Amino acid sequence: MAGLGLGSAVPVWLAEDDLGCIICQGLLDWPATLPCGHSFCRHCLEALWGARDARRWACPTCRQGAAQQPHLRKNTLLQDLADKYRRAAREIQAGSDPAHCPCPGSSSLSSAAARPRRRPELQRVAVEKSITEVAQELTELVEHLVDIVRSLQNQRPLSESGPDNELSILGKENSWKPRLPPHAHCLTRATLHSGELLGLLRAIHPTFNLKSLSCSLEVSKDSRTVTVSHRPQPYRWSCERFSTSQVLCSQALSSGKHYWEVDTRNCSHWAVGVASWEMSRDQVLGRTMDSCCVEWKGTSQLSAWHMVKETVLGSDRPGVVGIWLNLEEGKLAFYSVDNQEKLLYECTISASSPLYPAFWLYGLHPGNYLIIKQVKV
């Protein structure tokens, strides 16, 4: 490509997940791109669609469907990238120890071997970098870490627990009634914020974690608004990124009672809830044993997902969702707290490791966004 002034080689970092199919968990083979923009192996799509009775032509990632089976064409660009990745990976395996292949932000080659990997077969392929480029990246990394430390110092500490704890498991669903004020199933904002309910919990103001942020999302400067965007993002590469349009918050909630609110009025398809840090980055919120959420499908249906089971809640769309997480009693509840406030859904949980506020903006409609509200007590 002439005229770019970038030289004969551009530093590019690729992981297997970047060119992977979420159905077979392998590199794309005869990649087909659906109208929604997501790509999968053709034979994986055909096998998946052939095994389903309903929504046969739906995208496995965003669930956008079609009236008839789309005509699958090979994405030659993705096929070429996948083939180059395979060749480079074979060369690394044949010529050197893949454990010593550097990764972005590493201060030494040996640090890559010591870093835990999310998938055993994951390999990182790099083109050559000059010493100047590496030094520049390290300088930027230090500046980024300083910014993170300053941000954490300004935040209210929530827990000393981190993402390295054991897997968080949500418990079995049982019928229970939280100790709420009278008429709790039709709360008013005054009642919710009067202290009757907040005496049972603590209002928090979570912030989005950039390491987990999907490449199809961007975050505001105050880290409390997340927006669907198809522009190239300036955030550093991370193996913790979701492959779907999801993001976790930075705050680990391992004990106590916590409450936060999410403004959903500017997003047509969304899900909000909690998940463990160890939730698979190829999975979807609510469809795993370590996550739970309420979800607006954009088709006049509100659902709750708990223990990989969907419960249809109705057709009324909440503009602001309040989440109450009571880890002392193992309870999770979702409220509508905008106009006609009410309890939406409640369930029991058993968290053996911290839970994090979790978000999904599916459908990939550019400009859709969710806001973590500042709750005034």
N, C-alpha and C positions, 0 to 999 in steps of 0.2 A: 504494500500500500504506500504509494509515493506521496511526498508532501507533508508528512506528519512530523518530520524532524526528530524522530525518536531512535534512530539508529536501526541496526539490523535485528536487534533482539530487545524485547520489552520484558521486564521482570514480571512473571506471572506465577501465582501459586494456585495449585489445583489439588483438591482432595477428592476421593472417590465419591463422596456425597454430592459434590458439585455436578457430577455427570451421572448420577445414579438414578435408578428407577425405584420408587418407593414401594412398588408391588413385589418385585423379586429381590430387592435389596442389593442388586448388582449393577455393574455398569450398563448404560443404555445400549441396547442391541436392536438395530433397525428402529431408531427413535421416531415416534409419531407425536406431533404436537396438536393438541385439541384446540377448538376455537377459543377456550378460556385462557390459553397460553401455557398450560402445564403439559409436560412431555413424559412419555412412558414407552417401554418396549412394546412394539406392536403385538407380539404374541401374548404378552402379559395382559394387555387391554382386552384382546379377543377372548382370552380364557376367563378373565374376570367378568366380562359382560355376558358370556355364555353361561356362567354359573348362577346368574341372578334372574329373578322373576320380575322384579320391579326396578324402575329407574335404570334400565339396562344400559343406557347410553350416557350415564352420569360420569363426571370426572371424579376419580377416587380422592382427589385432594380437596377441591372446592365444592363438589357435588352438583356443579352446573350441568344440567341435562340437555337432551335434544330429543325432538320428536321421532327421529329416525337415526340409524347408525351413521356417524360421520364417516366420510371417505378418508381413510388414513393414508397420508403421504409421508414418505421418509423425509425427516429433517436432516438434510445433507450436512449442514454446519455442525449440528450436534454429533452426528455420526463421525465426522472428521475429527472433532475434538476428542471423542471417546477413543477412537483408534490411536490417536497420538498419545493419549494417556496410557493406553495399554502397552504401546511400544516403549515409552519412557519408563514405565514401571518394570517391564521385563529387563531393560538395560540396567536399571538400578539393582535389581535382584541378581543379575549375572555379574555385574562389575564391582559391587560394594555391598556392605551391610546396610539394608534399608533403615535400620534403627538409627543410623548416623546421618540420615537425610535431614537437612535443616528445615525448620518451619518458621513462619513469620514471627518476628518479635523475639527470637531466641538469641541469647547472649553468647551461646557456644553451641557447637555441634552436639556435644554429649547431652545437653539438656533435653533434646528431642527424644532421646532414648529413655530418659527418666520420666517423661510426662506420661500419665495414664491415657490410654486410648479408649474411645467410646465403642469402637468396633475393632475386633482383632485384625481384620483384613485391610484396615485403613492405611493407605500410604500417601505421602505428600510428595509431589513432583515439583521440582524447582528448576528454573533456568538460571544461568550464571548471573551473579551480582557483583558489582565492583565494591571495593572496600569503602569508597565514599558513600555509595548507596546504603550499605549496611550501617555505617556510622550515622547516617541521616535518620534511618528507621529507628535505631536505638535511642537517638536524641528525642525523636517524636514520642517514642514509647515512654521515656522518663517523664516528659511533659504531661502525657496523658495520665500516668500514674499519680503525679502530683495533683492534677485536677480532681481525680477520684478521691484522693485523701482529703482534700479541702472540702469536697462535697459531702463526704461522710462525716466530717467534723461538724458540719452545719446541720446535719440531720439528727433527729431524736433517736437515740439508740433503742432498738427493738429487741434484739437477741444477739448473743454471741455465737449462736450456732450458724454453721455455714453449709454450703452445698455438698460437702464431703461426708455428711452423715449417712446413715443407712437409709435404704429406700423407704419412703413414706407410703403407707398403705391406708386407704380409706376403708373404714369398717363397713360391716353389713348394715343394710338399711332396716331400721326398726321404727315403729311408731312412737313418737315422743312429743311432749308439749313443753316448750321452753318457758321459764318463769318470766313472763312478760306482764306488763300492766293490763288492766281490763280493756277489752275491745282491741287487743293487740293485732287481730287479723284485719283491722281497718284503722291503722294508725294514722294520726295526723302528724305533720312535721313538727308541730309544737310538742306533741307527746313524745315523739322519737328523740327530740333534742332537749327535752326538759330535765333530764337527769334520771327519770324513772327507768328508762331503758339504758341510758349511758352509764348508769350506776352499775350495770352488769357487765360493761365492756369498756374498751378504751379506743377512742377515735384515733386513727392513724392516717398518714398521708404518704402512701407508697410512691416510689419512683421507678421508672422502667429500667431494666438492666440491658445495656447495649450488647453484652456478650451473647445474650439469648435471642436478640432481635432478628427476625426474618429479614432477608435481603429485600423483600417487597414492602417493607415498612420503614418509616422514619420517625424520629422522636423530637419533640420540641426542646428548646434550651433548658427549660425547667424540669425536663424529664417526666412531665405529667400528662402530655398529649401524644398519642401515637396515631399516625396517619398512613393510609395506603398510598404508596408512591412507586412509580416505575422508573424514577430517575436513579442514576448511579449514586450510591450512598458513600459518604466519607468514612464510615465506621471501619475500624480495624477488623480483619478477618478473625473468626473464632470458630473452633470446632463445636462450640455449644449453640450455634445458631439453629433455629427451627427451619425445616425445609418448607413448611407451610407458613402462612401469614400470622404467626403467633409470637408472643413475647411474655416473659415473666418479669416480675418486679425484683428489686435487689434485696428487699427486706425478708428475712427468714423469720417465720412465726412458729415458735416451738413451744410456747406456754402462754397462759393468760387468756384474756378476752380482747378481741380486736374488732373494730368496725371501720369500714371505708365505703365510699360511694363512687359510682361511675356514671358519668353522663353519656348516654347512648343515643341521644336524639339526632346526632349527625352521622350515624352509621346505619346502613340498610341491612347488613348481615353481621351479626356479632355473637360472641359468647364470652361470658365473664365468670370467673370462679377461682379455684385454687388448684395447685399442683405441686408435686415434689420436684426438686431440682433434677432428680434422676429420671424424670419423664422422658421417654424416647423422643428425640428431635424429629423423628419421621412420623410420629403419631399425632392424633388430633385431641384437643382438650375434651375431656369427658368420656373418651373412648378407651381410656386406660384405667387400671385399677388404682393408680395413684393420682387421679385428678377428678374434679367434680365441677359442674358449671350449670348455669341457665343460659339458654340460647334462643335468639330470635332469628328465624330462618328467612325473614324477608318475604314470606308468603302467608302472613297472618297466622303464624303458629309460634307459640312460645313453649319451649320444652326445657326439661331438666335432665341432665345426664349424670348418673351416679352408679358406680360399680358396673360400667359399660352397659347400662340399661337406660333407655329413654322413657321419660314420663311426660306426656303432653299436658301442659298446664292451661291452655286456653288460646284465645285469639287477640287478647288485649296486649298491646306493646307498651312496656314500661319505659318512660323517658329517662328516669334516673334509677339505678339499681343500688340498693344498700346491701352490703355483705356483712354478716355477723358471724364471726368465727370464735367459738367458745371452746378452747382447747382444754380447759379444766374439766368440762363435762363431756367433751367429745361430741360437740354439736355444731352444725353449720346451717345457716338460714339465709335466704335471699328475700329482700323486700322491694316493693315498688314504693318509691318515696318522692314522687313528683306531684301529681294532681290527686288521684284517688289512691292514697297510700294503703298498702295491704301486704300481708305475708304471701309470698309467691311459692316458696318451697322450703322444706326443712328435712334434714337427714342427720344420721349419726355418723361420726368418723372416728377412726382410730389411727392417730398419727405417731409413728415411731421415729420419725425424723421431721424436720421443719417443713412447713407448707409455705408457698409463695403465691401472692396474687397473680392470676394468670388471665390472658386475654387472647382472643382470636377475632380477627377482622377478615372473614372469608368472603369470597366473591370477587376480591381484588378490584373493587370499584375505586379508581383514583379519586382522592380527595376525601373519602370516608375517614372519620376519625372518632376516637374515644378519648374522654378526659377523666382523669382521676380528680375528683372534686375536693376542694378544701372544706372540710366539715367544721362548721362553727358550733361550738358547744356553749 
